[in-house]
């Protein structure tokens, strides 16, 4: 599912249908947590479709699999495990950057809020990359570590 989302909703996709689910949800193994809810939704969807197995690589099932992803997001929102992003645009952003952010937010079902305290995400003007800030750890298990690379989606 992670690879399916990356291939169809990730950074390299020209016009993704919606925003992919955060990778951190796939690593939350708590009972009744995000992974549990997503798997329950997937299996219910599979049953409702009459599928014998999941097929995330078939081009003919791409649209149906994307519907399944939307159902997963709806289940996470319903159980208050995920919130639709609320964006606050910093005043220093140019009009072009603000317009582009508003267009993307509208297309992705996000809302623009008027204060930082209401926001889940704060957008700043684009800037040059800090060469010293390459990546940061997000999740560690044993000797393995999931990292977030600067200026990239969660890796």
C-alpha positions as CSV (number, residue, x, y, z in Angstrom):
1,X,0.0,0.0,0.0
2,X,2.9,2.4,0.8
3,X,4.4,1.7,-2.7
4,X,0.9,2.0,-4.4
5,X,0.4,5.4,-2.8
6,X,3.9,6.5,-3.7
7,X,3.4,5.5,-7.3
8,X,0.0,7.1,-7.7
9,X,-0.1,9.9,-5.2
10,X,3.6,10.7,-4.4
11,X,5.9,13.6,-5.2
12,X,6.7,12.3,-8.8
13,X,3.0,12.1,-9.9
14,X,2.1,15.0,-12.2
15,X,-1.6,15.4,-11.0
16,X,-2.4,13.2,-8.0
17,X,-6.1,12.7,-7.2
18,X,-5.5,13.5,-3.5
19,X,-2.8,13.6,-0.8
20,X,-1.4,10.3,0.3
21,X,-1.7,9.0,3.8
22,X,1.3,9.8,6.1
23,X,3.8,6.9,6.2
24,X,3.9,7.1,10.0
25,X,0.4,5.6,10.1
26,X,1.8,2.4,8.6
27,X,4.3,2.1,11.5
28,X,1.8,2.6,14.4
29,X,1.1,-0.9,15.7
30,X,-1.2,0.1,18.6
31,X,-4.4,-1.8,18.9
32,X,-7.2,0.3,17.3
33,X,-4.5,2.7,16.0
34,X,-4.1,4.0,12.4
35,X,-2.7,0.8,10.9
36,X,-5.4,-1.3,12.5
37,X,-8.1,1.0,11.1
38,X,-6.6,1.1,7.7
39,X,-6.3,-2.7,7.4
40,X,-9.9,-3.1,8.7
41,X,-11.1,-0.6,6.0
42,X,-9.0,-2.4,3.3
43,X,-10.5,-5.8,4.2
44,X,-14.0,-4.5,4.4
45,X,-13.5,-2.8,1.0
46,X,-12.1,-6.1,-0.5
47,X,-15.1,-8.0,0.9
48,X,-17.6,-5.4,-0.5
49,X,-15.9,-5.5,-3.9
50,X,-16.0,-9.3,-4.0
51,X,-12.3,-9.6,-4.4
52,X,-10.5,-12.8,-3.6
53,X,-7.2,-10.9,-3.0
54,X,-5.7,-7.4,-3.1
55,X,-4.1,-6.4,-6.4
56,X,-2.4,-3.1,-6.0
57,X,-0.2,-3.4,-9.1
58,X,-3.0,-3.9,-11.7
59,X,-3.6,-0.9,-13.9
60,X,-7.2,-1.9,-14.3
61,X,-7.8,-1.6,-10.6
62,X,-6.0,1.7,-10.1
63,X,-9.2,3.8,-9.7
64,X,-10.8,1.3,-7.4
65,X,-7.6,1.1,-5.3
66,X,-7.6,4.9,-5.1
67,X,-11.2,4.7,-3.8
68,X,-10.0,2.3,-1.2
69,X,-7.3,4.8,-0.1
70,X,-10.0,7.5,0.2
71,X,-12.1,5.1,2.3
72,X,-9.0,4.5,4.5
73,X,-8.6,8.3,5.0
74,X,-12.3,8.7,5.8
75,X,-12.0,6.0,8.4
76,X,-9.0,7.6,10.0
77,X,-10.8,11.0,10.1
78,X,-13.9,9.4,11.5
79,X,-12.0,7.8,14.4
80,X,-10.1,11.0,15.0
81,X,-6.7,9.5,14.0
82,X,-6.1,11.9,11.2
83,X,-7.2,15.5,10.5
84,X,-7.5,17.3,7.2
85,X,-4.7,19.8,7.1
86,X,-5.5,23.4,8.0
87,X,-3.0,25.8,6.4
88,X,-1.8,29.1,7.6
89,X,0.1,31.2,5.0
90,X,2.8,33.4,6.4
91,X,2.5,37.1,5.4
92,X,6.0,37.1,3.8
93,X,4.9,34.8,1.0
94,X,4.5,36.4,-2.4
95,X,1.1,36.7,-4.0
96,X,2.0,34.1,-6.6
97,X,3.1,31.6,-3.8
98,X,-0.1,32.3,-1.9
99,X,-2.3,31.8,-4.9
100,X,-0.6,28.6,-5.8
101,X,-0.9,27.3,-2.2
102,X,-4.6,28.3,-2.1
103,X,-5.3,26.5,-5.4
104,X,-3.5,23.3,-4.2
105,X,-5.3,23.5,-0.8
106,X,-8.7,23.8,-2.5
107,X,-7.9,20.9,-4.9
108,X,-6.8,18.7,-2.0
109,X,-9.7,19.5,0.3
110,X,-7.6,21.5,2.8
111,X,-8.7,24.7,4.4
112,X,-6.8,28.0,4.8
113,X,-7.1,29.5,8.3
114,X,-6.5,33.0,9.5
115,X,-4.2,32.4,12.5
116,X,-1.3,30.2,13.4
117,X,-3.1,28.8,16.4
118,X,-5.8,27.3,14.3
119,X,-3.4,25.7,11.8
120,X,-2.0,22.2,11.6
121,X,0.6,23.3,9.0
122,X,2.3,26.7,8.5
123,X,3.6,27.6,5.1
124,X,6.6,29.8,4.8
125,X,8.0,31.4,1.6
126,X,10.3,29.2,-0.4
127,X,14.0,29.5,0.6
128,X,17.3,28.1,-0.2
129,X,18.1,24.8,1.3
130,X,20.3,24.7,4.5
131,X,23.2,22.5,3.5
132,X,23.7,21.4,7.2
133,X,20.1,20.2,7.6
134,X,19.9,17.2,5.3
135,X,17.6,14.8,7.3
136,X,16.2,14.1,10.7
137,X,15.1,10.9,12.4
138,X,11.3,10.3,12.5
139,X,11.0,6.7,13.9
140,X,13.5,4.3,15.3
141,X,13.1,0.5,15.8
142,X,16.1,-1.5,16.8
143,X,19.0,-0.5,14.6
144,X,16.7,0.8,11.8
145,X,15.7,4.4,11.5
146,X,13.0,6.1,9.3
147,X,14.3,9.5,8.3
148,X,12.7,12.6,6.8
149,X,14.8,14.3,4.2
150,X,14.8,18.1,4.0
151,X,12.3,19.4,1.5
152,X,10.9,16.0,0.7
153,X,7.7,14.1,1.7
154,X,8.2,11.7,4.7
155,X,10.7,9.2,3.3
